[in-house]
Amino acid sequence: MNEKVYLYQIAYSEETLKGVEPGYLILNNLENSRPDWREYWPIRQHLLAHDLNEDAFFGFLSPKFPNKTLLTYEQTKQLVMSAADRADVILFSPQPDMGSFFLNVFEQGEIFDPGFINAFEAFLEQVGHRVKLNNLVMDSRNIVFSNFFVARPAFWKAWLEICEKFFVLCEGPASDLQRMLIQSTSYEAGVQRKVFILERIASYLLATQPSWRVVASNPFQFAWSGPATRFREFPDEAVISDALKIAFREQRYSEYIQVYSRLRQRCFGQNSVVSSTNGSFVAITGQNKTNQFCGKSVEDGCLRQVVKNYKIVTDIPTMSKEYQFGGDSAANKFIIGHLFPNEITPKIVLDIGMGVGSLGMLINQSPQLRRWIVDGIDGFNETCCNVSLFNKGIYRNVWHGMAQDLSLERLITYDVLCLFDVIEHLSPEAATNLLRTLLSSLGDHSLLVISTPLWFYPQYHQKDGDLEEHLIGISIQSMMDMKPIMYCIGNSSLVGNFVYSKKSILYIDNFNPITDKSFSIDKGTEQVLSLGLHIDNKVYIV
């Protein structure tokens, strides 16, 4: 393909202007009116002022690009052109050891700037992206350092959209969040945290939106980290670490991450991994921070465990008359018996929004499924006080809290994740983020089962904190566009039940919740029938 490639190099001084290699276009930042924003300022100015050719690739690279990648202009252009027919984004990310020895670029940022992840997550939540960054596993196929990437305009638009939301927060009225985002770091002359958050926006988009087609140039041929760290002392281990993360993301076998963690610990032990030097970050030392780096499991945050290994492990006040154990769903839970028709190996199930425990009891009472193991989680405190249910030994583990707070290391241990009548209780953003998290955790043979009314079913709180109100409606089109492998639709309340594999993460952007309360059962039924689907409580393979 004869793709057009526009490669700009940023010039912020006469010296950097003179150093621009012939072939590069000049991104003029000689006035350098906002040095606090570093590269983002000239890139922003250009993207806001120009319409990009939709059929071309664009890169906006710092003067350090040639030294960090060891590439000439012509080599860079040829690499872009050779990948153009299969890519939306082409990466030229240096420092492969930094990318390999951390689970993701956010953990790497946290090591050098404690509080980085909390600040990033607070920003994401502010703009409707509730994501647990510690749960993201990233490898050389979606890691971007220094904004060294070349992309089609569609990606630049997505990048600019979230960056501008960040820019507005940093430039707007003073707030606690703003103070977190613009906090000075120990890099050079106190460069603000906002610069390093923006440098990770591209990585964030690639990690959470897998529909982007990415081609990564071999990072191990680029410059490694400087002498301020010990990472470059372990080149073979860096390559192996990246390969283990790639294998985990493809297969979801927990053994890959376990070996990865042990490898990190063998390399760095209990010693500091960063040393202090002029112009670099201050050393990160001390047992707590080093242990975090060396691969200790990220604990399930914001959760209270109520049952552990079939035993109640927390005090539950004996006020049974005041507890109201409700929250059963209208789902056709029998669909779970169709998931693995030819397998006899027991499965491990997570019942999200477990309510009165009807799914656990169904599994426990089924001759076909009774050897399965069931864990539960629920956000309503009273549900997690059901001593009678817990004493029956049906649920192995039970947590009070939100499923989004379960660690990736725990989620990947399940064969089946069940969301029976849960997503309609969430905001559009929360529902989308939860589905994204759960689908991202699936392995080759694990499944996500979702049930939800296929209309805006009016339901309200019965008491404070019960999470019973319905906030969204879900259309059949939205559920089918995520490519389920089987479905079942009930004929009483038009509740749909859908089974998804890990491939559905590619279609998560098709999930479009409805907030219009006039989306009635009649409209929902009409949509189902228009797609030629059945409303008869039977399970169909798609």
C-alpha positions, 0 to 999 in steps of 0.5 A, a space after each residue: 500500500 502507498 500510505 501517506 506518512 507524516 512524521 513531525 519532530 518537535 522543535 522547542 529551541 533553536 538547538 533542537 530545530 537545527 538537529 531535526 533530520 531532513 525528511 521530518 516535518 517541523 512541529 514548531 514549539 519555539 515559543 515554548 509558552 507552556 513548558 509545563 505540558 512538555 510535548 503535549 502542548 505542541 501536539 495539542 495545538 496542532 491537532 486542534 488546529 488541523 484536520 488530519 487526512 483520514 487515509 494517512 499516518 501521523 507521528 509527533 515525536 520528541 527530539 529524543 526519538 532518534 537517540 532512543 530508537 536509533 532509527 533514522 527518518 527513512 527507517 521509521 517511515 519504512 517501518 510505518 509503511 510496511 505495517 500500514 495495511 494491518 495497523 491503526 497504531 504503530 509503536 516505537 517504544 524504547 526502554 523495553 526493560 521498563 516495559 517488561 519488568 512491570 505488570 503495566 506502565 501504571 505500576 512502573 509509574 507508581 514505583 517512581 512516583 508513589 500515588 501515581 496510580 491513585 491519581 490516574 484512577 481518580 481522573 479516570 473515574 471523574 470522566 466515567 472510566 472506572 478501571 482498576 489499573 493494577 489489574 491490567 497486564 500489558 506487554 510490548 504490543 500495547 506499551 508506549 513510552 514517550 508518546 513514540 507512536 504513529 497512528 491513523 487519525 481515528 486513534 489520535 482523535 480518541 487520544 485527544 478526547 481523553 487528553 482534553 478532559 485531563 487538560 481541562 481538569 488540570 487547568 480548571 478550578 482548584 480541587 483535590 483531584 487537580 492537586 493530585 494531578 499536578 503534583 511535582 515529581 522528583 524528575 529534573 526540575 520538579 516536572 509535574 505528574 500530569 506529564 507522566 499521566 499523559 504519556 500513558 494515555 496511549 497505553 491506557 487506550 490500547 490496553 482497554 480498547 483491544 479493537 485497535 490494530 497495533 503493530 509494535 516495532 521490536 523494542 529490544 532493539 531500541 535504547 534500554 533504561 539508563 544507569 539509574 536503574 538495575 533493569 538493564 542488568 537483566 536483558 535475557 530476563 526482560 525478554 522472558 518477562 515480556 514473553 510471559 505476559 504475552 502468553 498470559 494475555 493470550 491463554 490466561 493461565 495463571 501459571 504464566 503470571 506466577 512464574 513472571 512474579 518469581 522471575 522478578 523477585 529472583 532478579 531484584 530480591 529485597 534490594 532497591 531497584 532504582 538509584 539516585 542520580 542527577 536528572 533522574 528520579 529519587 531512589 525508591 527504597 524500603 521493604 514495602 515498596 520493594 516487596 510490591 515491585 517483586 511480585 506480591 499479589 495485589 490484594 482484593 481492594 475495598 472488599 470484606 471477606 465474610 466466608 472463607 473456605 466454607 467458614 464464616 470469618 467475620 462477626 455477623 450480628 445476630 439480628 436475623 429478624 431485621 435482615 431481609 434477604 432478597 435480591 433473587 433474579 429472574 434469570 433462567 439460571 438453568 443455562 449454566 448446565 449447558 455451558 460444558 455439556 461434554 465435560 465432567 471436570 468440576 468448574 469454579 464459578 463466581 456468582 456476582 450479585 449473589 442475592 439469596 444464593 439461588 444460583 449456588 443452591 441450584 448448582 448444589 442440588 444438581 446431580 450434574 453440577 454438584 461437584 462445582 465450586 461456587 464463590 459469591 460477592 454482593 454489594 448489599 451488606 444484608 445479603 452478606 449476613 445470611 448465616 443460614 445460607 452460609 452454614 449450608 456450605 454452598 458458597 466456598 468464599 463470600 465477599 461484601 463489595 463490588 466485583 470491580 474490586 476483585 483482583 485480576 489474579 483472583 478473577 482469572 481463577 474462575 471457569 464461569 463468571 455469572 452476572 445474573 440481573 446485575 448490570 441493569 442496576 449500574 450506571 452506563 459507565 459502570 456497567 460498561 467498565 464491569 463488562 470490560 473488566 470481566 471479559 478481559 479476565 476470561 481465558 480460552 475456556 472460561 465464560 461470562 454468563 449475563 442475564 438482564 431484562 431486554 427493556 427498561 424494567 422499572 424497579 426502585 430501592 426498597 431500603 437504603 443501600 440495597 442497590 435494587 434500583 434499575 438505572 439502565 435498560 439493555 437492548 437485544 441488539 446491544 447484547 447480540 452485537 457483543 457476539 454471544 455463543 448461546 442465548 436464552 430469552 424468557 417469555 414472562 418478563 423478557 429477561 435475556 440470558 447470554 453466554 460470552 467467550 473471551 473473543 467478545 472483548 473485541 466487541 465491548 464497544 457495541 454495548 450501549 445501555 439505554 437510560 430512556 425509561 420509555 424503552 418498554 417491554 413491548 419495544 424490547 419484544 419488538 426488537 427481539 422478534 425483528 432479529 428473528 430470535 426466540 422468546 421461549 425459555 429455550 437455549 440456542 447456540 449462536 
